[in-house]
Amino acid sequence: MESVRQDQGVEWIREQIAAERRELAGVFAGLTADQWNSPSLCDGWRVREVAAHMSTGFRHSKARTAWELARSGGNIHRMADRVARRDAAALTDRELSAALADHARHPWRPPVGGRIAGLAHDAVHGLDITVALGMPARLPLPRAAALLGAVSARSVRFFGARLEGVRLRATDVEWSYGEGRSVVEGRAEHLLLVAYGRRVPRGLLAGEGAERFGWDR
Protein backbone atom coordinates (compact mmCIF):
# COMPACT_ATOMS: atom_id res chain seq x y z
CA MET A 1 0.00 0.00 0.00
CA GLU A 2 1.36 3.43 -0.98
CA SER A 3 2.28 5.74 1.89
CA VAL A 4 1.23 9.36 1.84
CA ARG A 5 4.16 11.75 1.65
CA GLN A 6 4.11 15.49 2.12
CA ASP A 7 7.77 16.15 1.31
CA GLN A 8 7.79 15.64 -2.45
CA GLY A 9 10.37 17.92 -4.05
CA VAL A 10 9.71 20.71 -6.52
CA GLU A 11 11.14 18.78 -9.47
CA TRP A 12 9.01 15.72 -8.69
CA ILE A 13 5.88 17.87 -8.65
CA ARG A 14 6.86 19.50 -11.95
CA GLU A 15 7.30 16.09 -13.55
CA GLN A 16 3.94 14.92 -12.20
CA ILE A 17 2.19 18.01 -13.57
CA ALA A 18 3.70 17.46 -17.01
CA ALA A 19 2.77 13.77 -16.94
CA GLU A 20 -0.77 14.53 -15.78
CA ARG A 21 -1.35 17.00 -18.60
CA ARG A 22 0.03 14.66 -21.26
CA GLU A 23 -2.02 11.74 -19.96
CA LEU A 24 -5.21 13.78 -19.91
CA ALA A 25 -4.52 15.16 -23.38
CA GLY A 26 -4.43 11.56 -24.57
CA VAL A 27 -7.74 10.86 -22.84
CA PHE A 28 -9.32 13.97 -24.36
CA ALA A 29 -8.10 13.10 -27.84
CA GLY A 30 -10.09 9.86 -27.70
CA LEU A 31 -13.40 11.31 -26.49
CA THR A 32 -16.50 11.03 -28.64
CA ALA A 33 -18.84 13.94 -29.34
CA ASP A 34 -21.32 12.52 -26.83
CA GLN A 35 -18.61 12.29 -24.16
CA TRP A 36 -17.51 15.88 -24.71
CA ASN A 37 -21.08 16.96 -24.05
CA SER A 38 -21.68 14.64 -21.08
CA PRO A 39 -22.03 16.03 -17.53
CA SER A 40 -18.89 16.14 -15.40
CA LEU A 41 -18.63 16.03 -11.62
CA CYS A 42 -18.37 19.84 -11.64
CA ASP A 43 -21.91 20.99 -11.03
CA GLY A 44 -23.38 22.55 -14.17
CA TRP A 45 -20.37 21.86 -16.38
CA ARG A 46 -20.10 19.38 -19.19
CA VAL A 47 -16.78 17.69 -19.96
CA ARG A 48 -15.92 20.45 -22.42
CA GLU A 49 -16.39 23.25 -19.86
CA VAL A 50 -14.02 21.46 -17.48
CA ALA A 51 -11.45 21.00 -20.24
CA ALA A 52 -11.73 24.65 -21.23
CA HIS A 53 -11.28 25.74 -17.62
CA MET A 54 -8.18 23.57 -17.21
CA SER A 55 -6.32 25.43 -19.95
CA THR A 56 -7.45 28.97 -19.09
CA GLY A 57 -4.18 29.75 -17.31
CA PHE A 58 -2.19 28.79 -20.41
CA ARG A 59 -4.32 30.70 -22.90
CA HIS A 60 -4.91 33.91 -20.92
CA SER A 61 -2.25 36.31 -19.67
CA LYS A 62 -2.21 37.54 -16.08
CA ALA A 63 -3.50 40.90 -17.29
CA ARG A 64 -6.37 39.23 -19.14
CA THR A 65 -7.21 37.16 -16.08
CA ALA A 66 -7.25 40.27 -13.88
CA TRP A 67 -9.58 41.96 -16.37
CA GLU A 68 -11.90 38.94 -16.41
CA LEU A 69 -11.91 38.89 -12.62
CA ALA A 70 -12.83 42.56 -12.48
CA ARG A 71 -15.68 41.91 -14.93
CA SER A 72 -16.96 39.28 -12.51
CA GLY A 73 -16.98 41.66 -9.55
CA GLY A 74 -13.87 40.10 -8.03
CA ASN A 75 -15.60 36.73 -7.58
CA ILE A 76 -13.16 34.07 -8.78
CA HIS A 77 -15.80 31.33 -8.93
CA ARG A 78 -18.14 33.49 -11.03
CA MET A 79 -15.28 34.37 -13.35
CA ALA A 80 -14.25 30.74 -13.78
CA ASP A 81 -17.80 29.72 -14.67
CA ARG A 82 -18.34 32.52 -17.19
CA VAL A 83 -14.98 32.07 -18.92
CA ALA A 84 -15.26 28.27 -19.05
CA ARG A 85 -18.68 28.43 -20.70
CA ARG A 86 -17.55 31.02 -23.21
CA ASP A 87 -14.32 29.24 -24.12
CA ALA A 88 -15.97 25.82 -24.30
CA ALA A 89 -18.33 27.17 -26.93
CA ALA A 90 -15.53 28.83 -28.91
CA LEU A 91 -12.86 26.08 -28.92
CA THR A 92 -12.95 22.86 -30.92
CA ASP A 93 -12.47 19.42 -29.39
CA ARG A 94 -9.02 19.26 -30.96
CA GLU A 95 -8.04 22.64 -29.53
CA LEU A 96 -9.20 21.65 -26.05
CA SER A 97 -7.11 18.48 -26.21
CA ALA A 98 -4.03 20.19 -27.64
CA ALA A 99 -4.05 22.92 -25.00
CA LEU A 100 -2.87 20.45 -22.34
CA ALA A 101 -0.36 18.59 -24.51
CA ASP A 102 1.16 21.81 -25.85
CA HIS A 103 1.55 23.29 -22.37
CA ALA A 104 2.62 20.25 -20.36
CA ARG A 105 5.47 22.21 -18.78
CA HIS A 106 3.75 25.57 -18.52
CA PRO A 107 4.56 27.06 -15.08
CA TRP A 108 0.98 28.21 -14.34
CA ARG A 109 -0.37 27.42 -10.89
CA PRO A 110 -3.29 28.69 -8.79
CA PRO A 111 -2.72 31.97 -6.92
CA VAL A 112 -2.69 30.13 -3.57
CA GLY A 113 -1.46 26.72 -2.49
CA GLY A 114 1.92 26.49 -4.20
CA ARG A 115 3.05 23.93 -6.77
CA ILE A 116 1.15 21.03 -5.24
CA ALA A 117 -2.03 23.06 -5.79
CA GLY A 118 -1.15 23.22 -9.48
CA LEU A 119 -0.94 19.44 -9.60
CA ALA A 120 -4.20 19.15 -7.67
CA HIS A 121 -5.94 21.51 -10.10
CA ASP A 122 -5.04 19.31 -13.08
CA ALA A 123 -5.61 15.98 -11.35
CA VAL A 124 -8.94 16.76 -9.70
CA HIS A 125 -10.40 18.30 -12.83
CA GLY A 126 -9.14 15.32 -14.80
CA LEU A 127 -11.03 13.07 -12.39
CA ASP A 128 -14.09 15.29 -12.74
CA ILE A 129 -14.11 14.05 -16.32
CA THR A 130 -12.85 10.46 -16.23
CA VAL A 131 -14.82 9.39 -13.15
CA ALA A 132 -18.00 10.99 -14.45
CA LEU A 133 -17.56 9.11 -17.74
CA GLY A 134 -17.07 5.81 -15.92
CA MET A 135 -13.50 5.34 -17.13
CA PRO A 136 -11.06 3.04 -15.30
CA ALA A 137 -8.95 4.40 -12.45
CA ARG A 138 -6.08 6.36 -13.97
CA LEU A 139 -4.35 8.43 -11.28
CA PRO A 140 -1.04 6.77 -10.28
CA LEU A 141 -0.97 5.99 -6.56
CA PRO A 142 2.17 8.04 -5.73
CA ARG A 143 0.50 11.07 -7.33
CA ALA A 144 -2.80 10.43 -5.57
CA ALA A 145 -1.02 9.88 -2.25
CA ALA A 146 0.89 13.17 -2.53
CA LEU A 147 -2.32 15.05 -3.26
CA LEU A 148 -4.16 13.46 -0.35
CA GLY A 149 -1.25 14.46 1.87
CA ALA A 150 -1.86 18.09 0.92
CA VAL A 151 -5.53 18.06 1.94
CA SER A 152 -6.04 20.46 4.83
CA ALA A 153 -8.81 22.21 6.73
CA ARG A 154 -8.12 25.28 4.60
CA SER A 155 -8.46 23.45 1.29
CA VAL A 156 -11.57 21.64 2.49
CA ARG A 157 -13.20 24.98 3.36
CA PHE A 158 -12.15 26.64 0.11
CA PHE A 159 -13.68 23.92 -2.05
CA GLY A 160 -16.82 23.65 0.04
CA ALA A 161 -16.41 20.02 1.08
CA ARG A 162 -18.94 19.13 3.79
CA LEU A 163 -17.07 16.63 5.92
CA GLU A 164 -18.61 17.27 9.33
CA GLY A 165 -18.99 14.05 11.30
CA VAL A 166 -17.10 12.03 8.68
CA ARG A 167 -13.75 10.31 8.59
CA LEU A 168 -12.38 9.56 5.13
CA ARG A 169 -10.17 6.48 4.86
CA ALA A 170 -8.40 5.28 1.72
CA THR A 171 -8.27 1.60 0.85
CA ASP A 172 -5.26 1.76 -1.48
CA VAL A 173 -2.96 4.23 0.31
CA GLU A 174 -2.22 4.85 3.97
CA TRP A 175 -4.35 7.94 4.52
CA SER A 176 -7.32 9.15 6.52
CA TYR A 177 -8.81 12.54 7.24
CA GLY A 178 -11.33 13.78 9.79
CA GLU A 179 -12.44 12.74 13.25
CA GLY A 180 -16.09 11.87 12.60
CA ARG A 181 -17.79 8.67 13.68
CA SER A 182 -19.04 7.85 10.17
CA VAL A 183 -16.21 6.25 8.20
CA VAL A 184 -16.27 6.58 4.42
CA GLU A 185 -13.84 4.33 2.54
CA GLY A 186 -12.75 4.28 -1.06
CA ARG A 187 -9.91 4.51 -3.53
CA ALA A 188 -7.53 7.44 -3.15
CA GLU A 189 -8.70 9.20 -6.29
CA HIS A 190 -12.35 8.98 -5.27
CA LEU A 191 -11.67 10.33 -1.79
CA LEU A 192 -9.60 13.11 -3.35
CA LEU A 193 -12.72 14.18 -5.21
CA VAL A 194 -14.76 14.15 -2.00
CA ALA A 195 -12.10 16.25 -0.24
CA TYR A 196 -12.44 18.77 -3.08
CA GLY A 197 -16.17 19.10 -2.65
CA ARG A 198 -17.37 16.63 -5.28
CA ARG A 199 -19.93 13.86 -5.21
CA VAL A 200 -18.90 10.62 -6.90
CA PRO A 201 -20.93 7.96 -8.74
CA ARG A 202 -22.76 5.70 -6.31
CA GLY A 203 -21.02 2.42 -5.55
CA LEU A 204 -17.48 3.86 -5.54
CA LEU A 205 -17.50 4.57 -1.79
CA ALA A 206 -18.40 2.36 1.16
CA GLY A 207 -19.34 2.98 4.77
CA GLU A 208 -22.08 4.50 6.84
CA GLY A 209 -21.74 7.98 5.35
CA ALA A 210 -21.07 7.00 1.72
CA GLU A 211 -24.54 7.88 0.40
CA ARG A 212 -23.99 11.45 1.48
CA PHE A 213 -21.41 11.83 -1.29
CA GLY A 214 -23.27 9.91 -4.00
CA TRP A 215 -23.79 11.27 -7.54
CA ASP A 216 -26.22 9.89 -10.09
CA ARG A 217 -25.07 9.85 -13.70
N, C-alpha and C positions, 0 to 999 in steps of 0.2 A: 504494500500500500504506500502511495506517495506521501511524503511528509510535507506539510506546509512550511514554506520558508519566507521570511520577510527581509532577507538580506541579499536578494538578487542584485548583481551589479548593473551599472548603467549600460554597459555593452550588451549584456545578456538581454536586458529589456528591449534595447534597440533591435536586436536580432529577432526577438519574438514579435515585435510590432511588424517588422518587414515580412516575416513568415506568415503572420496572421493575415495581412493584407493580400499577399500573393495567393494564399489558400482560398480566401473568400472571393478573390477575383475569378479564380477557377470555378468556384461554385456558381457565381453569378453568370459566368459565360455559358453555363449549361442549363439555365432556367428557361422554362417555356413561357409563352405569353400569359398563360393562365397563372403560372406561379408568380410572375412579376406583379400581377394584379391581385394576388391573394392577400388576406389580412396577415399582418405580423403580430408579434406580441406587444408592440408599441401601440397603445390604444389610439385608434383612429387612423393609423398609418398602414398602407399596404407595403408590400416588400419594396416597391420602387421608391416610396418616400423614405424608408429607412436607408436604402442604398444612397439616395441623393444626399441625405443628411450626413452620412459617413464621410463623404468627400468634400463637404462644404469648406472645411479648413484648408484644403489643397487648392480649391478653385477660387476662393475669395481672399483678397488681401486683408490685412488687419484693419486698414482704413475702411474698406468696404464692409467688413463685419461691424465695425463701430457705427457706421452709418445705418446699417440694417437694425442694429440694436436700438439706436435712437428712434428709428421709425416705429419700433415696437414698444415705445415708452419705457425703455430700459429693462423690459421683462425678457430674460434670456430664453425662457421656455416658449413664450409667444413668438419670439423671433425665429426660433428653431422650427416651429411648426409652420409658420408662414413661408419661410425660405425653402423648407423641404418640399412643401406642396407645389410651390412655383417651379423649383428646379426639376422635380420629378416629372412634371408635365412637359418641360422644355427639352430634357435630355433623352436620348435614345437608350435602349437597353445596352447597346454596345458601348456607348459613352459612359454609362454608369458602371459597367464592368471594368473598363479600361482605367477609370479614374483611380481605382485602388492599385492595380498592377503598375501603372505609370508613376505612382507616388509611394511606392513601398517604403522608401527611406526618407520620405518627407518628414521634417522635424516637428510638424504641428503636434500640439498637445493641448488639452483643456486648460483654461486659465488658472484652475486650482487643482491640486492633487499630484503634481509632478509627473514624471515619466510613466510611472505605473498606472496613472489615471489615463494616459494616452493608450496604453495597451488595453485597459479595461473598456474604454470607449469603443475600440474596434471589436474586441471579443464579445462584449455583451450585445452590441447591435448585430453582430454576425449571428449570435444565438437567437436574437429576436426573429431572425429570418429562418435559419435552418431548423430550429425546434418547432416553430409554427408550421413549417412545411412538412414536418414529420420525417426529416432526414436523419440518418444515423448520427450517433455522437461523433463529434469531430474535433473538439478542443483537447489538445494533448494534456495529459495529467500534470506535468510540471508547470505548464502555463496556467492551468485552472487552479492549481494549488497556490501559486504565487498571487493570483488575483484574489482568491479567498483570504489569503493572509493579509491583504490590504483592506479588507472590509472593516469598517469602524463605525462607531455611533454617529460620527459626523456624516459619513457617506450614506448610511442608512437613512438619516433624516433628510439629506439633500434629495435623494431619489424617492422619497415618500414611501419607503417600505414599512409596512405595518407589522411589526414583529413582537408586539406586546404579548407576553405570556407564552412565547414560543422559544424553543431551542432548536436550532438547525444543526443537523449532524450528517456529515458526508459518509457515504458508504464505500467510496473508492479512494479517498485521501484521509489523512488524519487531521480532521478539522471539525470544530463545532463553534456555534455562536449563539449567545443568548442564555438566559437563566430561567426561562419559563418551564412550566411543568409539562406542557404539550410538546413532545418531540416530533419533529418532522425530518424524515430521512430521505436521501436521494443522492443521485450522482452529483459530483462537484459542479458540473456545468449547469445543472438544473437549479441547485441551491444558489449559485452565483446570480442567476436570473431573479430568484426570490429576493435576495439581498439587495438587488437593484430595483426593487419595486414592481417586478413583473409577476403575472400569473402564468402558470405553465400548463400544458395539456394534461387533463386528468389521467391518472394512472402512472405518472412519472415520479410521484412522491408517495411516501408511505408514512403512516403514523396518525395519531389522534387529530392533529391539526392540519393534515394534508389538504382536506377539502377547501379549507380557507383560501388556498392559493391555486385553486383549479381554474382552468381556462377551457372553454368549449370551442372547438374549431368551427 
